[in-house]
Amino acid sequence: MNITRSNLVFFLRFFGQIKRKSCFVGEKVKMTTDSLKKIMFGRPLKSSEMEAERMPVWKALPILSSDALSSVAYGTEQILLELATVGAAAFVFSLPIAISIILLIGILVVSYRQVIEAYPQGGGAYMVSKENLGMVWGRLTGVSLLVDYTLTVAVSISAGVQQITSAFPSTVPYIVPIAIILVWVMVWVNLRGTSESGTIFAIPTYFFIFCILLLIGKGAFDIITGSSQVHGMGIFPKTSAIPSGLTMFVLLKAFSSGCSAVTGIEAISDAVPHFKTPSKNNAKRTLASLGIILAIVFGGVTILALAYGIQPDPSHHTSVLSMITEHAFGRGVLYFATIAATILILTLAANTSFNGFPILASIMAQDKNFPRMFAFRGDRLSFNYGIVTLGVLASLLLIAFKGKTDALIPLYAIGVFLSFSLAQSGLVRKWFKDRNKGWRRKALINGLGAIVSIAVLLIFCITKFLEGAWIVICLTPVMLWMITKISNHYDEVADELRINLDEEKICSKDQIIIVPVAGIHKAVAASLNYAKSLSPNVVAFYVAISDEDEQHMEEKWEKWDPGVRLIVFKSRYRTIVKPLIEFIERIDSHVSEKQQSIMVLLPQFILNKWWHHLLHNQSASRIRSKLQAEKDIVVATVPYHLHH
């Protein structure tokens, strides 16, 4: 059909008028939605703005280190809770346990600096295990870290709520709702992007560090001056006698509970590409800063707990850190400032996971070990699927365990120590394989890290098994099986879709087009016109429910005479889809050996108002879904917009 210039102008004007009228409401709704989205999450960012979203060291420390730093709020308390089963006389052993954990932190910091050096592209333990131990071990590492990131959010938020209940006991009945609200505030902030979340989190994190250092300074002053507040058993035992009931098993349980303080160290190695250039050096500086600060605050709080004679009191929902702060500052401005800073850092500690989980999930998705949508960035250049998924999983954990930190701790840290063990073992193999400069020193450092990590992992699994660690131990292989199935699915799809570039060429086929019709109207006419423009082989298909219906349709079609053959099937059970599939199978059996293909073209009304959908049976959508599920044929829709 020839289209003159005047006809084209008329068509465009006519189409424009219809489109303006029919889309006015839709555009208004879309504009409102976009405005709300921009207010909630900020303006969309261009891909070229990625560098501006990268973190300098001062931002990376609060974003990626808040998990480890916040452990001071519950690490010492968990040690004392285990020793309390023997009696207050056993508390003196909390100091050597804390020193052991600080040494472990030092080993891991040095080891993970080598991970950053060897794998500046990010991925941390996952990349190390995958490349040096094999994909199966890489998947196991990835699963372990994802589980640990989820537990980190739940533990950090629940510990933050515990600080709230310490200061305000009237909030105890609302532990779970408060925790859920805090989780989704974190989700919202992270959906706004890394740059904004880093700016928001920087001030509370540094304020917390300042408050804790001030607390340690005040405690040190009290110890040196012999303040009346220092009335506990003292830092060092007055007797060498071991308290009755204090077994090696109890000490190991206390050690494993305190090891919750080392989680979060691995997050920096996962996020190296998110640092400003030079990203590798900035990541190593951030990790070193974290190790120094963590050793000071964790060790300092443990010493103060001994000096002030603090005894944990879980029945009254009062944290050890709250009692230490009250002894040092009294219940005044500095007390509430420190508690407020602790609540903030514990809430923000979850942010380490909100950065680590989505990044790791995206890397695993690129390797086909996780659903592919986790690899895509949202409008604000953040991994939205990972952020929201983490929020959902953490919320479910908090509900299941009623927001109790003590109930969640036994599940905690198994995943991270498994990843520590595999990462250090993988690096040892890498150094032995590459044998580059200094490889013996590097292998010795990572070998020591691997031995210590495996030992801690075994201690944790044995001592915490009956308290809930069995859940993670059983869940980890199940998740490993699941992501293995995901990877196998992607491999099978790739094999099925792969073509031989030398042999398989694109060849054109004649099309047979079937247009299902429910009557004679403008939507059918538009569909037939479009079908005839694609192929001369067009068939209209009608399902009749009675002999009268069949005769009436054939008479109307003959009178209309659109130049398309009508095929009428009579359905005894008043169904439309089954006769259509049977008709397609008949045609398919005749054209399978010929250079022909089948297309089904569906006329479909596009309704003007949402409630209009309730008044129409939407048969086109049902037919399309059924055909796409059962047949390898082309199914297309010709929309017809209704304006009333």
Phi, psi and omega in degrees: 000128179275134179246117178282166180298318181295320177297320180296317179297315179299317180298315181296319178295315181298315179297320181297318179297315180297316183296320180296318181290316186284333185259002184300312181295316181299318179295322180295317178297318181296318179297318179296316179298315179298321180295315178297319179298320180292322178294317184288317189241354181093169182290151176298145181254143176284155177300329181291347180271009182301319182299324180293337179275351179287156191258130165284172184300319184294334176272324183296324181300309178291328183287315189257350185248355184297330178297307181295317182295323183289343182297343176300336182285339182224348181298306179298321181298320180293325176297311182295325179298321179289318180291333181295341178293339178267322182139165183298335180296338181278352184297334181299338180280355178293330181291309177298328177294316179297320179297319178299319180292322178296320176298320177298318177301316179299316179298316182290323178297313179297318182295317183285340170296326177287328174298315179298318181297318185279331184228069181291350179283357178092179181097340173050232185301325180299312181295319180299311182294317182298315187278336186249335181248345181113161186296325180299315179290328175296316178297319179298318177297315180299315179299316181300316181291320179297319176297316182294320178300318180296316179293327178301316179299312182297315182293315182297314181294316181295323177292324176296319178294327177297324176294323177296315180292334176294317181279329184227084184303337181294346182272357184306317181295347186249027184302308185294311178302319179297317181298316181296318179299316181296321178301314186281340168295319178296319178301312182299314182298319182287331175293341177282348175115158184296318185298313182291319181295323178296318179296319180294321186275343186297311185297310179300321181295313180291328176295320177297313179302317179298314182296317181292319177296323176295319178298314180296320178298316179295320178296317178299320178297317179297319181294315183293319184273356180068043181300153179295340178292332182276086184235014182279200182284347182094169183284324182248144181294143179275348179222151180273358182291137178273128182302146179297131179094352180276095181262169176299327179296319179295317179297319179293323176297318179296319179296314181295324178294319179291339181292354172299342180290342185265354179291145181105342180296324184289341186297328182294321180289333177291329191251024182305317181296346181272000176274151173294150179291142356286112189297322183296313181294319180295322178294319180294322177295319179297317181296318178296318179298318179299314182300317181294311182296318182297317179299318182293310186288321180293312178296318181297316180294322178297318178296318180294324178299321177290315184296321182272358179065041183284136174238129182298144183223072184295335183294334180259010178055036178249123184280157177298318180297323178297318180292321177298314182296322179294322177295322184282315188250349191077178182265062182242208185298315182294326177297307183292330176294317180293318179296319178298317179296322179293317178301316180295314183293325178292322176293316181287340178302328176299337182294332174303316179290325180290347171263317183290314182301307181297323180294312180297317179299323180292320179294318178294325178295322177295332177271008180067025177257006181207155179308138190296333182297340180289347179273351186266141177269149178273192182301328183262019178065020175256157181275087189299318182299317180295319182296311182293319179300317179298319178299318180295313182296317179296320179298317179297321178296315181297322178292315183296322183258013175056029175068020182269119181298317183299327180285332182274331185304318180299336178278344192278149169079346177297314181299317184290323179286331172295317178293322175304311184299314182291321180295314181293321178296320178296320179292322177302315179296322179298314182294320178294328181282316183281321181051045177276187186300131178074019187293329180294316179297316179296318180295324179294316180297310182288330176295317176297318178299320180295315181297313181296317181296318179295319179298314179296320178300314180295318178300314182297314183297321183285311187285334184251006188302308185286343181274358178136349180298335180300332180297312180291320180298322178280325183289326185300310178296329178296315179293324177298318177298319182296313182287335173293320177297321177299313180298317179297322179298313180297322178295318180294319178296318180297319179296320182290328183269347184293137179242154175272112186296334182276334187254321187267113180247158177279124179235144182276146178231148172289141182256139167256119185252125178254126179246102175293132181234146178251005182162193179244112179203180187296325179295320177294317179300316179297320181292318179293319177300316180293319180298318180292334177286342181265326185202149175281346183266081182242135179231131173267139185237126183232138178253118179261150181253357178202167178296321180295320180296319180296313181295318181297318181292319181296321179294315179297320181295317179297322179292320181289316177051069181279001181083020180230135181289137178256128174251125181247126173253139177259122183260118180287336184251015174060029176256151184258317190292315184299313177300324179296317180295319178297319179295318179297320180295324177296314179294318183299324180294337180267334185256358185299327182267356180258168178276062180225153177228161183249136174231138174251123183248116188256120170290137181217132175285137170254112190277155188273327183234152185299323184285346175296334180297334179287344185260355180235151187275355176053044183295328180299318180295319180293319179296316181299314181298318182292316181294318181293333179282335189245335189234145173270067178229163178279128176239119181234160181239136173253106184284146173228113185280125173268140186249009181232000000 
